[in-house]
Amino acid sequence: MKKIVFLFSLVVIGFFTACDDEDRDPIAAVTAVSELFSPTASTNIILTDVTAGNIAQTFIWSPADFGTPTQINYSVELDIANNNFATAVSLGTTTNTFLEVTGQQLNDKLLSMGLTPGEPASLDTRVVASISENFTTSSTATVTFTVTPFTTEVTFQKLYVPGGYQAASGWGNDWSPDLAPTIVSANNNDKYEGYVLLGVDDARFKFTDAPDWNNGVFGDSSGGFTNALAPPPAQGDDMGAFTAGVYLVKADLAGLTWSVEPTDWGFIGSAIPVTGWDSDVDMTYDMTNHVLTITIDLIAGEVKFRANDAWAINFGDKDTDGVLDFNDNTNIPIPEAGNYTVILDLKDSSNYNYTITKN
């Protein structure tokens, strides 16, 4: 009898163990890697300004498989050949298995990478598949192809920031992309930033990649200000900030993240009587021109701009050319004493600039 009871117990334990194994959620793991079909090693693209609006290349690949039904995001990366993608730029992110790139888009990327117009360049490309920023990515094999860029003025990628703060901040009607401020990708690498006045408490906004609601719209992926972006066509929930102020707004379309950081801007340096390098003199936001400004008496010396009474975000000017350099060790010289109007213009992250004019 004891043997029968023992055997029966083993059967019952085995039954529940088997049920437990079957009921477990599937664990994602790469079971199939994408294959890049186009371009190929024989692809040779010669870009021109005449055909800049045409599709220069359609990147095509097979779907990756992570072993469980889930949305897969694909990013097409580009770099100089044999650079192991150390300075890769993204041509775009999609959930499809293809990406169309115009001649202008491709040319802008090439020039931002420092390539010489009119000279053929060997480029490495690959497609990176991911399902989560916390999960291992899967990449296609590298394909090397040839592209010749043309001369043009570099057009920087930008995102519009429409929201419920616009009217109170001098940016036209609320939720109007065509009137909204923009944040810019200074390296054309899908990483955007800009300083935006959110002139009301509990401000809400979204990102659009055109001055309307008819193209790509980006929002928070799950509400509650998670700092994760929902890629089109999902649109997602509103993003925002709780307290009115000037914010450093960032978006990473490749990593699908966003962030806001409050900034109070000040002027500091040995050219400022009394306070010197000890403390800032606060600047005021001009909602008409969307710049920060101060009129102040200065003596001969040096100055800098910094945010939040700290040095984590500061600007100097190493070439004294009026273009600001982030966290640069050089200061801005003030040659002689007098009353000055100082203007700090942070609207365009590809051209942060300033003027210091003697009155």
C-alpha positions as a Markdown table, in Angstrom:
| # | Residue | x | y | z |
|---|---|---|---|---|
| 1 | Met | 0.0 | 0.0 | 0.0 |
| 2 | Lys | 2.8 | 2.4 | 0.8 |
| 3 | Lys | 4.3 | 1.9 | -2.6 |
| 4 | Ile | 1.0 | 2.6 | -4.3 |
| 5 | Val | 0.6 | 5.9 | -2.3 |
| 6 | Phe | 4.2 | 6.9 | -3.1 |
| 7 | Leu | 3.7 | 6.3 | -6.9 |
| 8 | Phe | 0.4 | 8.2 | -6.8 |
| 9 | Ser | 2.2 | 11.2 | -5.2 |
| 10 | Leu | 4.8 | 11.3 | -7.9 |
| 11 | Val | 2.2 | 11.3 | -10.6 |
| 12 | Val | 0.3 | 14.2 | -9.0 |
| 13 | Ile | 3.5 | 16.2 | -8.5 |
| 14 | Gly | 4.5 | 15.6 | -12.1 |
| 15 | Phe | 1.1 | 16.6 | -13.3 |
| 16 | Phe | 1.2 | 20.0 | -11.5 |
| 17 | Thr | 4.8 | 20.6 | -12.5 |
| 18 | Ala | 3.9 | 20.0 | -16.2 |
| 19 | Cys | 1.0 | 22.4 | -15.8 |
| 20 | Asp | 3.2 | 25.0 | -14.2 |
| 21 | Asp | 5.7 | 24.7 | -17.1 |
| 22 | Glu | 3.0 | 25.2 | -19.7 |
| 23 | Asp | 1.4 | 28.2 | -17.9 |
| 24 | Arg | 4.6 | 30.2 | -17.8 |
| 25 | Asp | 4.7 | 33.3 | -20.0 |
| 26 | Pro | 7.0 | 32.9 | -23.0 |
| 27 | Ile | 10.5 | 34.4 | -22.6 |
| 28 | Ala | 11.7 | 36.5 | -25.5 |
| 29 | Ala | 14.9 | 35.3 | -27.2 |
| 30 | Val | 16.3 | 35.9 | -30.7 |
| 31 | Thr | 15.3 | 32.9 | -32.8 |
| 32 | Ala | 15.7 | 34.5 | -36.2 |
| 33 | Val | 18.1 | 37.3 | -37.3 |
| 34 | Ser | 17.0 | 39.7 | -40.0 |
| 35 | Glu | 18.7 | 39.6 | -43.4 |
| 36 | Leu | 19.4 | 42.8 | -45.3 |
| 37 | Phe | 18.3 | 42.4 | -48.9 |
| 38 | Ser | 18.8 | 45.9 | -50.2 |
| 39 | Pro | 21.2 | 47.7 | -50.7 |
| 40 | Thr | 23.9 | 45.2 | -51.8 |
| 41 | Ala | 27.6 | 45.4 | -52.2 |
| 42 | Ser | 27.1 | 46.4 | -55.8 |
| 43 | Thr | 24.9 | 49.4 | -55.0 |
| 44 | Asn | 26.4 | 52.7 | -56.1 |
| 45 | Ile | 24.3 | 55.8 | -55.5 |
| 46 | Ile | 25.2 | 59.1 | -57.0 |
| 47 | Leu | 23.1 | 61.9 | -55.3 |
| 48 | Thr | 22.2 | 65.1 | -57.1 |
| 49 | Asp | 20.3 | 68.2 | -56.1 |
| 50 | Val | 18.0 | 67.7 | -59.1 |
| 51 | Thr | 16.8 | 64.3 | -57.8 |
| 52 | Ala | 17.0 | 65.2 | -54.1 |
| 53 | Gly | 13.3 | 64.7 | -53.6 |
| 54 | Asn | 13.2 | 61.2 | -55.2 |
| 55 | Ile | 13.6 | 58.0 | -53.3 |
| 56 | Ala | 17.4 | 57.3 | -53.5 |
| 57 | Gln | 17.3 | 54.0 | -51.7 |
| 58 | Thr | 14.8 | 51.6 | -50.2 |
| 59 | Phe | 16.3 | 49.5 | -47.4 |
| 60 | Ile | 14.6 | 46.1 | -47.3 |
| 61 | Trp | 15.1 | 43.3 | -44.8 |
| 62 | Ser | 13.5 | 40.1 | -43.5 |
| 63 | Pro | 11.7 | 40.2 | -40.2 |
| 64 | Ala | 13.5 | 39.3 | -37.0 |
| 65 | Asp | 12.0 | 36.7 | -34.6 |
| 66 | Phe | 12.2 | 37.1 | -30.8 |
| 67 | Gly | 10.3 | 33.9 | -30.1 |
| 68 | Thr | 7.1 | 35.6 | -28.9 |
| 69 | Pro | 4.5 | 37.7 | -30.5 |
| 70 | Thr | 5.5 | 41.3 | -30.0 |
| 71 | Gln | 6.1 | 44.6 | -31.8 |
| 72 | Ile | 9.6 | 44.8 | -33.2 |
| 73 | Asn | 11.3 | 48.2 | -33.9 |
| 74 | Tyr | 13.9 | 48.4 | -36.6 |
| 75 | Ser | 16.6 | 51.1 | -36.9 |
| 76 | Val | 18.6 | 51.5 | -40.1 |
| 77 | Glu | 22.2 | 52.5 | -39.2 |
| 78 | Leu | 24.9 | 54.0 | -41.3 |
| 79 | Asp | 28.6 | 54.6 | -40.7 |
| 80 | Ile | 31.9 | 55.0 | -42.6 |
| 81 | Ala | 33.1 | 51.6 | -43.8 |
| 82 | Asn | 35.3 | 49.6 | -41.4 |
| 83 | Asn | 34.5 | 51.8 | -38.5 |
| 84 | Asn | 32.5 | 49.1 | -36.6 |
| 85 | Phe | 29.6 | 51.5 | -36.3 |
| 86 | Ala | 31.5 | 53.5 | -33.6 |
| 87 | Thr | 30.0 | 56.7 | -34.9 |
| 88 | Ala | 26.8 | 55.3 | -36.5 |
| 89 | Val | 23.9 | 57.6 | -37.4 |
| 90 | Ser | 20.3 | 56.4 | -37.8 |
| 91 | Leu | 18.5 | 56.8 | -41.1 |
| 92 | Gly | 15.2 | 56.2 | -39.3 |
| 93 | Thr | 13.2 | 53.8 | -37.1 |
| 94 | Thr | 10.1 | 51.8 | -38.2 |
| 95 | Thr | 8.1 | 48.7 | -37.4 |
| 96 | Asn | 8.0 | 47.8 | -41.1 |
| 97 | Thr | 10.6 | 45.7 | -42.9 |
| 98 | Phe | 11.6 | 48.5 | -45.3 |
| 99 | Leu | 12.6 | 52.1 | -45.1 |
| 100 | Glu | 12.5 | 54.6 | -48.0 |
| 101 | Val | 15.1 | 57.4 | -47.9 |
| 102 | Thr | 15.1 | 60.4 | -50.2 |
| 103 | Gly | 18.2 | 61.8 | -51.8 |
| 104 | Gln | 18.0 | 64.9 | -49.6 |
| 105 | Gln | 17.7 | 62.8 | -46.4 |
| 106 | Leu | 20.6 | 60.6 | -47.3 |
| 107 | Asn | 22.7 | 63.5 | -48.5 |
| 108 | Asp | 22.1 | 65.5 | -45.3 |
| 109 | Lys | 23.2 | 62.5 | -43.2 |
| 110 | Leu | 26.4 | 62.1 | -45.3 |
| 111 | Leu | 27.4 | 65.7 | -45.0 |
| 112 | Ser | 26.7 | 65.6 | -41.2 |
| 113 | Met | 29.2 | 62.7 | -41.1 |
| 114 | Gly | 31.8 | 64.8 | -42.7 |
| 115 | Leu | 31.9 | 63.3 | -46.2 |
| 116 | Thr | 33.1 | 65.3 | -49.1 |
| 117 | Pro | 30.6 | 66.3 | -51.8 |
| 118 | Gly | 31.4 | 64.9 | -55.2 |
| 119 | Glu | 33.7 | 62.1 | -53.9 |
| 120 | Pro | 32.4 | 58.5 | -53.7 |
| 121 | Ala | 32.4 | 57.1 | -50.1 |
| 122 | Ser | 32.2 | 53.5 | -48.9 |
| 123 | Leu | 29.6 | 53.1 | -46.2 |
| 124 | Asp | 28.6 | 50.3 | -43.9 |
| 125 | Thr | 24.9 | 49.8 | -43.2 |
| 126 | Arg | 22.9 | 47.4 | -41.0 |
| 127 | Val | 19.4 | 47.0 | -39.5 |
| 128 | Val | 19.1 | 46.7 | -35.7 |
| 129 | Ala | 16.0 | 45.0 | -34.4 |
| 130 | Ser | 14.8 | 45.5 | -30.8 |
| 131 | Ile | 11.7 | 45.0 | -28.7 |
| 132 | Ser | 12.7 | 46.9 | -25.6 |
| 133 | Glu | 15.6 | 49.1 | -24.5 |
| 134 | Asn | 16.2 | 46.6 | -21.7 |
| 135 | Phe | 16.5 | 43.6 | -24.1 |
| 136 | Thr | 19.3 | 42.5 | -26.3 |
| 137 | Thr | 19.1 | 43.8 | -29.9 |
| 138 | Ser | 19.6 | 41.7 | -33.1 |
| 139 | Ser | 21.5 | 43.1 | -36.1 |
| 140 | Thr | 21.7 | 42.1 | -39.7 |
| 141 | Ala | 25.1 | 41.3 | -41.3 |
| 142 | Thr | 26.9 | 44.5 | -42.4 |
| 143 | Val | 26.5 | 45.5 | -46.1 |
| 144 | Thr | 29.0 | 47.9 | -47.6 |
| 145 | Phe | 27.9 | 50.1 | -50.5 |
| 146 | Thr | 29.0 | 53.3 | -52.3 |
| 147 | Val | 27.4 | 56.8 | -52.2 |
| 148 | Thr | 28.5 | 60.1 | -53.7 |
| 149 | Pro | 27.0 | 63.2 | -51.9 |
| 150 | Phe | 26.4 | 66.6 | -53.4 |
| 151 | Thr | 27.0 | 70.1 | -52.2 |
| 152 | Thr | 24.1 | 71.6 | -50.3 |
| 153 | Glu | 23.3 | 73.6 | -47.2 |
| 154 | Val | 22.8 | 71.1 | -44.4 |
| 155 | Thr | 19.2 | 70.9 | -43.3 |
| 156 | Phe | 18.9 | 69.7 | -39.8 |
| 157 | Gln | 16.2 | 67.3 | -38.7 |
| 158 | Lys | 13.6 | 68.9 | -36.3 |
| 159 | Leu | 10.6 | 68.1 | -34.3 |
| 160 | Tyr | 7.7 | 70.4 | -33.7 |
| 161 | Val | 6.4 | 70.7 | -30.1 |
| 162 | Pro | 2.7 | 71.6 | -30.2 |
| 163 | Gly | 0.9 | 71.7 | -26.9 |
| 164 | Gly | -1.5 | 73.3 | -24.5 |
| 165 | Tyr | 1.2 | 75.8 | -23.4 |
| 166 | Gln | 1.6 | 77.7 | -26.6 |
| 167 | Ala | -0.8 | 80.7 | -26.2 |
| 168 | Ala | 0.7 | 81.4 | -22.7 |
| 169 | Ser | 4.2 | 81.2 | -24.1 |
| 170 | Gly | 4.1 | 83.4 | -27.2 |
| 171 | Trp | 3.8 | 80.5 | -29.7 |
| 172 | Gly | 0.4 | 81.2 | -31.2 |
| 173 | Asn | -2.7 | 79.1 | -30.6 |
| 174 | Asp | -2.5 | 76.0 | -28.4 |
| 175 | Trp | -1.9 | 72.6 | -30.1 |
| 176 | Ser | -0.9 | 74.3 | -33.4 |
| 177 | Pro | 2.2 | 72.5 | -34.9 |
| 178 | Asp | 2.7 | 75.1 | -37.6 |
| 179 | Leu | 3.2 | 77.8 | -34.9 |
| 180 | Ala | 5.0 | 75.6 | -32.3 |
| 181 | Pro | 8.7 | 75.8 | -31.3 |
| 182 | Thr | 11.0 | 73.1 | -32.6 |
| 183 | Ile | 13.8 | 71.0 | -31.2 |
| 184 | Val | 16.6 | 70.1 | -33.5 |
| 185 | Ser | 19.0 | 67.2 | -34.2 |
| 186 | Ala | 22.2 | 69.1 | -34.6 |
| 187 | Asn | 24.0 | 65.9 | -35.7 |
| 188 | Asn | 21.1 | 64.5 | -37.8 |
| 189 | Asn | 21.2 | 61.4 | -35.7 |
| 190 | Asp | 17.6 | 61.3 | -34.4 |
| 191 | Lys | 18.6 | 62.8 | -31.1 |
| 192 | Tyr | 16.8 | 66.2 | -30.7 |
| 193 | Glu | 17.1 | 68.9 | -28.1 |
| 194 | Gly | 16.0 | 72.5 | -27.6 |
| 195 | Tyr | 15.1 | 75.0 | -24.9 |
| 196 | Val | 11.4 | 75.7 | -24.8 |
| 197 | Leu | 9.3 | 78.0 | -22.6 |
| 198 | Leu | 6.4 | 76.0 | -21.1 |
| 199 | Gly | 4.5 | 79.1 | -19.8 |
| 200 | Val | 1.9 | 77.3 | -17.7 |
| 201 | Asp | 1.9 | 74.8 | -14.9 |
| 202 | Asp | 1.0 | 71.3 | -15.8 |
| 203 | Ala | 1.9 | 71.9 | -19.5 |
| 204 | Arg | 1.1 | 69.2 | -22.0 |
| 205 | Phe | 2.7 | 68.6 | -25.5 |
| 206 | Lys | 3.5 | 66.1 | -28.2 |
| 207 | Phe | 6.1 | 65.9 | -30.9 |
| 208 | Thr | 5.3 | 66.0 | -34.7 |
| 209 | Asp | 7.8 | 65.6 | -37.5 |
| 210 | Ala | 6.0 | 68.1 | -39.7 |
| 211 | Pro | 4.1 | 71.3 | -39.0 |
| 212 | Asp | 0.8 | 69.5 | -39.0 |
| 213 | Trp | -0.9 | 66.4 | -37.5 |
| 214 | Asn | -0.9 | 64.4 | -40.8 |
| 215 | Asn | 2.5 | 62.8 | -40.5 |
| 216 | Gly | 4.5 | 61.3 | -37.6 |
| 217 | Val | 3.1 | 62.1 | -34.1 |
| 218 | Phe | 5.0 | 61.0 | -31.0 |
| 219 | Gly | 3.6 | 60.9 | -27.4 |
| 220 | Asp | 4.4 | 59.1 | -24.1 |
| 221 | Ser | 4.1 | 55.3 | -24.6 |
| 222 | Ser | 1.9 | 54.6 | -21.6 |
| 223 | Gly | 0.9 | 57.8 | -19.8 |
| 224 | Gly | 2.1 | 59.1 | -16.5 |
| 225 | Phe | 5.2 | 60.8 | -18.0 |
| 226 | Thr | 7.2 | 57.5 | -18.3 |
| 227 | Asn | 9.8 | 59.2 | -20.6 |
| 228 | Ala | 9.3 | 56.4 | -23.2 |
| 229 | Leu | 8.1 | 57.4 | -26.7 |
| 230 | Ala | 5.3 | 55.7 | -28.6 |
| 231 | Pro | 6.4 | 55.7 | -32.3 |
| 232 | Pro | 3.9 | 56.4 | -35.1 |
| 233 | Pro | 1.2 | 55.4 | -35.8 |
| 234 | Ala | 0.4 | 54.9 | -32.0 |
| 235 | Gln | 0.7 | 58.7 | -31.2 |
| 236 | Gly | 0.6 | 57.9 | -27.4 |
| 237 | Asp | -0.4 | 60.1 | -24.5 |
| 238 | Asp | 0.5 | 63.7 | -23.8 |
| 239 | Met | 3.9 | 64.5 | -22.4 |
| 240 | Gly | 4.7 | 67.5 | -20.2 |
| 241 | Ala | 6.0 | 69.2 | -17.1 |
| 242 | Phe | 4.3 | 70.1 | -13.8 |
| 243 | Thr | 5.7 | 73.7 | -13.3 |
| 244 | Ala | 6.0 | 76.6 | -15.7 |
| 245 | Gly | 9.5 | 77.5 | -16.9 |
| 246 | Val | 12.2 | 77.2 | -19.5 |
| 247 | Tyr | 12.9 | 73.5 | -20.1 |
| 248 | Leu | 15.6 | 71.6 | -21.9 |
| 249 | Val | 13.4 | 69.3 | -24.0 |
| 250 | Lys | 15.0 | 66.1 | -25.5 |
| 251 | Ala | 13.8 | 63.3 | -27.8 |
| 252 | Asp | 15.6 | 60.3 | -29.0 |
| 253 | Leu | 13.7 | 58.7 | -31.9 |
| 254 | Ala | 16.1 | 55.8 | -32.2 |
| 255 | Gly | 16.0 | 55.0 | -28.5 |
| 256 | Leu | 12.3 | 56.0 | -28.2 |
| 257 | Thr | 12.8 | 58.2 | -25.1 |
| 258 | Trp | 12.0 | 61.8 | -24.1 |
| 259 | Ser | 12.8 | 64.1 | -21.2 |
| 260 | Val | 12.4 | 67.6 | -19.8 |
| 261 | Glu | 14.8 | 69.4 | -17.5 |
| 262 | Pro | 14.0 | 72.8 | -15.9 |
| 263 | Thr | 16.5 | 75.5 | -16.5 |
| 264 | Asp | 16.9 | 78.9 | -14.8 |
| 265 | Trp | 19.5 | 80.9 | -16.8 |
| 266 | Gly | 22.0 | 83.2 | -15.3 |
| 267 | Phe | 25.0 | 85.4 | -16.2 |
| 268 | Ile | 28.2 | 84.9 | -14.2 |
| 269 | Gly | 31.9 | 86.1 | -14.3 |
| 270 | Ser | 34.6 | 88.4 | -13.2 |
| 271 | Ala | 33.2 | 91.2 | -15.4 |
| 272 | Ile | 30.1 | 91.4 | -13.1 |
| 273 | Pro | 30.7 | 93.8 | -10.2 |
| 274 | Val | 30.2 | 92.6 | -6.7 |
| 275 | Thr | 29.0 | 89.0 | -7.4 |
| 276 | Gly | 31.8 | 88.0 | -9.9 |
| 277 | Trp | 32.2 | 84.3 | -10.1 |
| 278 | Asp | 30.4 | 83.7 | -6.8 |
| 279 | Ser | 26.8 | 83.8 | -7.9 |
| 280 | Asp | 24.6 | 84.3 | -11.0 |
| 281 | Val | 22.7 | 87.3 | -12.1 |
| 282 | Asp | 19.3 | 86.0 | -13.4 |
| 283 | Met | 18.2 | 86.5 | -17.0 |
| 284 | Thr | 14.7 | 87.2 | -18.2 |
| 285 | Tyr | 12.8 | 85.4 | -20.9 |
| 286 | Asp | 11.5 | 87.6 | -23.8 |
| 287 | Met | 8.4 | 85.9 | -25.1 |
| 288 | Thr | 8.3 | 88.2 | -28.2 |
| 289 | Asn | 11.7 | 87.2 | -29.5 |
| 290 | His | 12.0 | 83.9 | -27.5 |
| 291 | Val | 15.4 | 84.7 | -26.1 |
| 292 | Leu | 16.8 | 85.3 | -22.6 |
| 293 | Thr | 18.1 | 88.8 | -21.9 |
| 294 | Ile | 19.6 | 91.1 | -19.3 |
| 295 | Thr | 20.8 | 94.7 | -19.3 |
| 296 | Ile | 23.7 | 95.1 | -16.9 |
| 297 | Asp | 26.7 | 97.2 | -15.9 |
| 298 | Leu | 29.9 | 95.3 | -16.5 |
| 299 | Ile | 33.6 | 95.9 | -16.0 |
| 300 | Ala | 36.5 | 94.5 | -18.0 |
| 301 | Gly | 36.8 | 90.8 | -17.4 |
| 302 | Glu | 35.2 | 87.5 | -18.5 |
| 303 | Val | 31.7 | 86.0 | -18.3 |
| 304 | Lys | 29.7 | 82.8 | -19.0 |
| 305 | Phe | 26.2 | 81.6 | -19.2 |
| 306 | Arg | 25.0 | 78.8 | -17.0 |
| 307 | Ala | 21.7 | 77.1 | -15.8 |
| 308 | Asn | 20.4 | 76.4 | -12.4 |
| 309 | Asp | 23.2 | 78.1 | -10.4 |
| 310 | Ala | 25.4 | 75.2 | -11.2 |
| 311 | Trp | 28.0 | 74.1 | -13.8 |
| 312 | Ala | 26.3 | 71.0 | -15.2 |
| 313 | Ile | 24.9 | 73.1 | -18.1 |
| 314 | Asn | 27.1 | 76.1 | -19.1 |
| 315 | Phe | 28.2 | 77.8 | -22.3 |
| 316 | Gly | 31.4 | 79.6 | -23.2 |
| 317 | Asp | 32.8 | 80.7 | -26.6 |
| 318 | Lys | 36.2 | 79.3 | -27.5 |
| 319 | Asp | 36.4 | 81.1 | -30.9 |
| 320 | Thr | 34.7 | 84.4 | -29.7 |
| 321 | Asp | 32.5 | 84.2 | -32.8 |
| 322 | Gly | 29.1 | 84.5 | -31.1 |
| 323 | Val | 28.4 | 80.8 | -31.3 |
| 324 | Leu | 28.2 | 79.1 | -27.9 |
| 325 | Asp | 30.2 | 76.0 | -26.9 |
| 326 | Phe | 28.6 | 73.6 | -24.4 |
| 327 | Asn | 30.5 | 73.1 | -21.2 |
| 328 | Asp | 33.6 | 74.7 | -22.7 |
| 329 | Asn | 36.5 | 75.8 | -20.5 |
| 330 | Thr | 36.9 | 79.1 | -22.2 |
| 331 | Asn | 35.1 | 82.3 | -21.1 |
| 332 | Ile | 33.7 | 85.2 | -23.0 |
| 333 | Pro | 35.8 | 88.4 | -22.8 |
| 334 | Ile | 34.4 | 91.8 | -21.9 |
| 335 | Pro | 37.1 | 94.3 | -23.1 |
| 336 | Glu | 35.9 | 97.4 | -21.2 |
| 337 | Ala | 33.5 | 98.7 | -18.6 |
| 338 | Gly | 30.0 | 99.9 | -19.6 |
| 339 | Asn | 26.4 | 99.2 | -19.7 |
| 340 | Tyr | 25.6 | 96.2 | -21.9 |
| 341 | Thr | 22.5 | 94.4 | -23.3 |
| 342 | Val | 23.1 | 90.6 | -23.2 |
| 343 | Ile | 21.0 | 88.3 | -25.3 |
| 344 | Leu | 21.1 | 84.4 | -25.1 |
| 345 | Asp | 19.4 | 82.7 | -28.0 |
| 346 | Leu | 18.8 | 78.9 | -27.4 |
| 347 | Lys | 16.0 | 78.4 | -30.0 |
| 348 | Asp | 18.1 | 76.3 | -32.3 |
| 349 | Ser | 20.4 | 73.6 | -30.9 |
| 350 | Ser | 22.4 | 73.6 | -34.2 |
| 351 | Asn | 23.2 | 77.3 | -33.6 |
| 352 | Tyr | 23.1 | 78.3 | -29.9 |
| 353 | Asn | 24.3 | 81.9 | -30.0 |
| 354 | Tyr | 24.5 | 85.2 | -28.1 |
| 355 | Thr | 25.2 | 88.9 | -28.4 |
| 356 | Ile | 26.7 | 91.3 | -25.8 |
| 357 | Thr | 26.2 | 94.9 | -27.0 |
| 358 | Lys | 27.5 | 98.0 | -25.3 |
| 359 | Asn | 24.7 | 100.6 | -24.9 |
